[in-house]
């Protein structure tokens, strides 16, 4: 009996060891615009699990966003890196990034459609518990996630890394549904103390359950290892803040979803 128990345990362990994160790149559309998506999940998990949208920086749908989706899958979620700009629109210069952001945000209906197209794909994924969806965002993407929550998006949690905090329309009490975690750099010239204080007042007025974590000395884009290569003043990778903020995200998601 004991030998059988050990054998079963070893087989189970072997099954876990063989498990790996699966990924799939795919195209989808919002209106007439072709977008590119990337989804990641752990195929060893059989139960439906929370899904997390990943909204990219102003550089576009790149490896940074895809890597985050994979890390979410390793943590037991389904991560979907969406696309707010259009297939192939990945910037390497700030001027291009600004143009892509301007095009994606000039019409709120376009912004909403591109976010919601990915949200619906995530909800329909067979691995996902559609009642438990979160969104995380980096820089520009953090602002997108927060503004979608302000619009009443069906999300349980929103987390931002060095994300824009300025609202298109301030949050309204009862309309803003998710819990919020904001992680920002203390030396970020783009997300200033003034904007952080204004955000806190906005969230307090709307009765939102939120937390803000400031990483001393961290500059803008502190999670992106390529930030220093962008040639933009005020951007810099910070390994300590990167690691700590990801750990905080996982604790936050566990707290919200209970897993």
C-alpha positions as a Python dict, from the first residue, in 0.01 Angstrom:
ca = {
    (1, 'X'): (0, 0, 0),
    (2, 'X'): (280, 235, 95),
    (3, 'X'): (468, 153, -228),
    (4, 'X'): (155, 224, -432),
    (5, 'X'): (108, 559, -259),
    (6, 'X'): (466, 660, -331),
    (7, 'X'): (431, 552, -695),
    (8, 'X'): (117, 760, -739),
    (9, 'X'): (287, 1060, -580),
    (10, 'X'): (584, 1024, -813),
    (11, 'X'): (358, 1002, -1117),
    (12, 'X'): (173, 1312, -1005),
    (13, 'X'): (501, 1495, -956),
    (14, 'X'): (619, 1385, -1299),
    (15, 'X'): (299, 1524, -1450),
    (16, 'X'): (360, 1859, -1283),
    (17, 'X'): (719, 1861, -1398),
    (18, 'X'): (611, 1804, -1758),
    (19, 'X'): (358, 2086, -1744),
    (20, 'X'): (455, 2406, -1918),
    (21, 'X'): (311, 2739, -2001),
    (22, 'X'): (139, 2736, -2338),
    (23, 'X'): (123, 3049, -2552),
    (24, 'X'): (-59, 3151, -2867),
    (25, 'X'): (-24, 3461, -3082),
    (26, 'X'): (-334, 3555, -3277),
    (27, 'X'): (-497, 3833, -3477),
    (28, 'X'): (-833, 3987, -3389),
    (29, 'X'): (-1028, 4295, -3492),
    (30, 'X'): (-1197, 4598, -3344),
    (31, 'X'): (-1403, 4753, -3619),
    (32, 'X'): (-1186, 4749, -3929),
    (33, 'X'): (-858, 4754, -3738),
    (34, 'X'): (-655, 4433, -3723),
    (35, 'X'): (-493, 4390, -3381),
    (36, 'X'): (-244, 4137, -3246),
    (37, 'X'): (-298, 3938, -2929),
    (38, 'X'): (-91, 3699, -2722),
    (39, 'X'): (-240, 3462, -2466),
    (40, 'X'): (-61, 3241, -2212),
    (41, 'X'): (-189, 2970, -1976),
    (42, 'X'): (-67, 2674, -1773),
    (43, 'X'): (-204, 2357, -1930),
    (44, 'X'): (-151, 2160, -1607),
    (45, 'X'): (-437, 2347, -1441),
    (46, 'X'): (-773, 2193, -1520),
    (47, 'X'): (-1007, 2431, -1338),
    (48, 'X'): (-1113, 2764, -1483),
    (49, 'X'): (-902, 3045, -1345),
    (50, 'X'): (-900, 3428, -1338),
    (51, 'X'): (-798, 3605, -1657),
    (52, 'X'): (-574, 3911, -1668),
    (53, 'X'): (-550, 4159, -1954),
    (54, 'X'): (-208, 4317, -2006),
    (55, 'X'): (-213, 4666, -2159),
    (56, 'X'): (121, 4765, -2310),
    (57, 'X'): (332, 5077, -2279),
    (58, 'X'): (324, 5351, -2541),
    (59, 'X'): (577, 5146, -2740),
    (60, 'X'): (299, 4906, -2841),
    (61, 'X'): (234, 4531, -2821),
    (62, 'X'): (591, 4412, -2770),
    (63, 'X'): (792, 4148, -2583),
    (64, 'X'): (759, 4337, -2254),
    (65, 'X'): (380, 4291, -2257),
    (66, 'X'): (403, 3931, -2381),
    (67, 'X'): (652, 3842, -2109),
    (68, 'X'): (409, 3973, -1848),
    (69, 'X'): (135, 3750, -1987),
    (70, 'X'): (367, 3449, -1958),
    (71, 'X'): (458, 3537, -1599),
    (72, 'X'): (89, 3561, -1514),
    (73, 'X'): (37, 3214, -1660),
    (74, 'X'): (318, 3076, -1446),
    (75, 'X'): (140, 3225, -1144),
    (76, 'X'): (-180, 3037, -1226),
    (77, 'X'): (-374, 3293, -1430),
    (78, 'X'): (-451, 3332, -1800),
    (79, 'X'): (-265, 3635, -1931),
    (80, 'X'): (-371, 3811, -2249),
    (81, 'X'): (-148, 4086, -2389),
    (82, 'X'): (-378, 4303, -2599),
    (83, 'X'): (-308, 4561, -2867),
    (84, 'X'): (-431, 4921, -2857),
    (85, 'X'): (-253, 5044, -3172),
    (86, 'X'): (-292, 4792, -3457),
    (87, 'X'): (-93, 4501, -3588),
    (88, 'X'): (268, 4592, -3659),
    (89, 'X'): (253, 4928, -3484),
    (90, 'X'): (546, 4888, -3246),
    (91, 'X'): (747, 5203, -3181),
    (92, 'X'): (1121, 5234, -3123),
    (93, 'X'): (1124, 5615, -3109),
    (94, 'X'): (923, 5844, -2881),
    (95, 'X'): (785, 6040, -3179),
    (96, 'X'): (628, 5725, -3325),
    (97, 'X'): (495, 5622, -2985),
    (98, 'X'): (328, 5959, -2937),
    (99, 'X'): (165, 5931, -3280),
    (100, 'X'): (33, 5581, -3204),
    (101, 'X'): (-109, 5694, -2868),
    (102, 'X'): (-274, 5996, -3029),
    (103, 'X'): (-442, 5781, -3294),
    (104, 'X'): (-563, 5524, -3040),
    (105, 'X'): (-707, 5777, -2797),
    (106, 'X'): (-844, 6057, -3016),
    (107, 'X'): (-1187, 5889, -3022),
    (108, 'X'): (-1300, 5732, -2692),
    (109, 'X'): (-1519, 5489, -2886),
    (110, 'X'): (-1210, 5350, -3062),
    (111, 'X'): (-1024, 5312, -2732),
    (112, 'X'): (-1321, 5135, -2575),
    (113, 'X'): (-1368, 4906, -2875),
    (114, 'X'): (-1006, 4793, -2880),
    (115, 'X'): (-1001, 4721, -2508),
    (116, 'X'): (-1339, 4548, -2508),
    (117, 'X'): (-1253, 4330, -2808),
    (118, 'X'): (-969, 4175, -2608),
    (119, 'X'): (-1182, 4157, -2294),
    (120, 'X'): (-1444, 3950, -2474),
    (121, 'X'): (-1180, 3714, -2616),
    (122, 'X'): (-1041, 3658, -2268),
    (123, 'X'): (-1385, 3594, -2121),
    (124, 'X'): (-1459, 3334, -2388),
    (125, 'X'): (-1133, 3145, -2343),
    (126, 'X'): (-1212, 2794, -2213),
    (127, 'X'): (-949, 2822, -1938),
    (128, 'X'): (-1094, 3143, -1793),
    (129, 'X'): (-1348, 3208, -1522),
    (130, 'X'): (-1523, 3499, -1694),
    (131, 'X'): (-1658, 3630, -1363),
    (132, 'X'): (-1304, 3700, -1245),
    (133, 'X'): (-1117, 3933, -1478),
    (134, 'X'): (-841, 4182, -1400),
    (135, 'X'): (-639, 4428, -1606),
    (136, 'X'): (-284, 4543, -1555),
    (137, 'X'): (-116, 4821, -1747),
    (138, 'X'): (222, 4979, -1797),
    (139, 'X'): (267, 5356, -1851),
    (140, 'X'): (13, 5441, -2124),
    (141, 'X'): (-149, 5103, -2061),
    (142, 'X'): (-199, 5180, -1695),
    (143, 'X'): (-395, 5487, -1792),
    (144, 'X'): (-604, 5281, -2034),
    (145, 'X'): (-688, 5023, -1766),
    (146, 'X'): (-785, 5290, -1511),
    (147, 'X'): (-995, 5484, -1761),
    (148, 'X'): (-1178, 5168, -1862),
    (149, 'X'): (-1255, 5109, -1494),
    (150, 'X'): (-1379, 5468, -1471),
    (151, 'X'): (-1612, 5386, -1760),
    (152, 'X'): (-1756, 5092, -1565),
    (153, 'X'): (-1564, 4803, -1723),
    (154, 'X'): (-1648, 4461, -1580),
    (155, 'X'): (-1322, 4409, -1391),
    (156, 'X'): (-1250, 4280, -1042),
    (157, 'X'): (-900, 4430, -1016),
    (158, 'X'): (-679, 4686, -1188),
    (159, 'X'): (-307, 4726, -1125),
    (160, 'X'): (-72, 4976, -1286),
    (161, 'X'): (305, 4998, -1313),
    (162, 'X'): (435, 5353, -1365),
    (163, 'X'): (95, 5417, -1522),
    (164, 'X'): (-75, 5741, -1617),
    (165, 'X'): (-315, 5849, -1341),
    (166, 'X'): (-487, 6148, -1500),
    (167, 'X'): (-852, 6068, -1578),
    (168, 'X'): (-1036, 6137, -1899),
    (169, 'X'): (-1344, 6158, -1677),
    (170, 'X'): (-1313, 6134, -1297),
    (171, 'X'): (-1432, 5815, -1131),
    (172, 'X'): (-1794, 5809, -1019),
    (173, 'X'): (-1914, 5646, -701),
    (174, 'X'): (-2081, 5314, -781),
    (175, 'X'): (-1957, 5305, -1140),
    (176, 'X'): (-1594, 5223, -1066),
    (177, 'X'): (-1603, 4850, -978),
    (178, 'X'): (-1253, 4702, -934),
    (179, 'X'): (-1006, 4719, -652),
    (180, 'X'): (-694, 4910, -752),
    (181, 'X'): (-320, 4881, -696),
    (182, 'X'): (-100, 5163, -825),
    (183, 'X'): (277, 5118, -826),
    (184, 'X'): (481, 5421, -920),
    (185, 'X'): (836, 5555, -898),
    (186, 'X'): (936, 5819, -648),
    (187, 'X'): (1169, 5977, -906),
    (188, 'X'): (928, 5953, -1200),
    (189, 'X'): (913, 6294, -1374),
    (190, 'X'): (602, 6190, -1569),
    (191, 'X'): (392, 6064, -1276),
    (192, 'X'): (455, 6338, -1023),
    (193, 'X'): (359, 6365, -657),
    (194, 'X'): (93, 6613, -764),
    (195, 'X'): (-72, 6362, -995),
    (196, 'X'): (-49, 6089, -729),
    (197, 'X'): (-217, 6313, -472),
    (198, 'X'): (-489, 6410, -722),
    (199, 'X'): (-549, 6041, -797),
    (200, 'X'): (-587, 5960, -428),
    (201, 'X'): (-843, 6236, -386),
    (202, 'X'): (-1033, 6110, -690),
    (203, 'X'): (-1039, 5753, -560),
    (204, 'X'): (-1142, 5865, -211),
    (205, 'X'): (-1429, 6071, -352),
    (206, 'X'): (-1550, 5774, -557),
    (207, 'X'): (-1524, 5531, -264),
    (208, 'X'): (-1276, 5306, -446),
    (209, 'X'): (-1076, 5040, -261),
    (210, 'X'): (-723, 5130, -366),
    (211, 'X'): (-358, 5126, -262),
    (212, 'X'): (-64, 5330, -391),
    (213, 'X'): (294, 5207, -354),
    (214, 'X'): (581, 5445, -429),
    (215, 'X'): (929, 5305, -495),
    (216, 'X'): (1191, 5559, -383),
    (217, 'X'): (1443, 5649, -651),
    (218, 'X'): (1261, 5460, -927),
    (219, 'X'): (1211, 5648, -1252),
    (220, 'X'): (951, 5605, -1525),
    (221, 'X'): (931, 5264, -1697),
    (222, 'X'): (1112, 5098, -1406),
    (223, 'X'): (981, 4751, -1507),
    (224, 'X'): (1120, 4756, -1860),
    (225, 'X'): (1480, 4629, -1895),
    (226, 'X'): (1510, 4827, -2220),
    (227, 'X'): (1398, 5157, -2068),
    (228, 'X'): (1751, 5299, -2056),
    (229, 'X'): (1795, 5232, -2428),
    (230, 'X'): (1498, 5443, -2532),
    (231, 'X'): (1689, 5771, -2526),
    (232, 'X'): (1411, 5943, -2332),
    (233, 'X'): (1504, 6145, -2025),
    (234, 'X'): (1345, 6020, -1705),
    (235, 'X'): (1319, 5655, -1815),
    (236, 'X'): (1529, 5392, -1641),
    (237, 'X'): (1502, 5027, -1548),
    (238, 'X'): (1512, 4951, -1176),
    (239, 'X'): (1553, 4580, -1101),
    (240, 'X'): (1463, 4615, -734),
    (241, 'X'): (1140, 4805, -804),
    (242, 'X'): (1060, 4567, -1089),
    (243, 'X'): (1086, 4259, -869),
    (244, 'X'): (910, 4412, -571),
    (245, 'X'): (622, 4550, -778),
    (246, 'X'): (560, 4213, -946),
    (247, 'X'): (553, 4044, -605),
    (248, 'X'): (301, 4305, -490),
    (249, 'X'): (88, 4238, -797),
    (250, 'X'): (73, 3866, -724),
    (251, 'X'): (-21, 3930, -360),
    (252, 'X'): (-290, 4172, -476),
    (253, 'X'): (-439, 3927, -726),
    (254, 'X'): (-435, 3649, -467),
    (255, 'X'): (-615, 3876, -224),
    (256, 'X'): (-880, 3973, -479),
    (257, 'X'): (-938, 3630, -632),
    (258, 'X'): (-850, 3408, -339),
    (259, 'X'): (-605, 3210, -554),
}
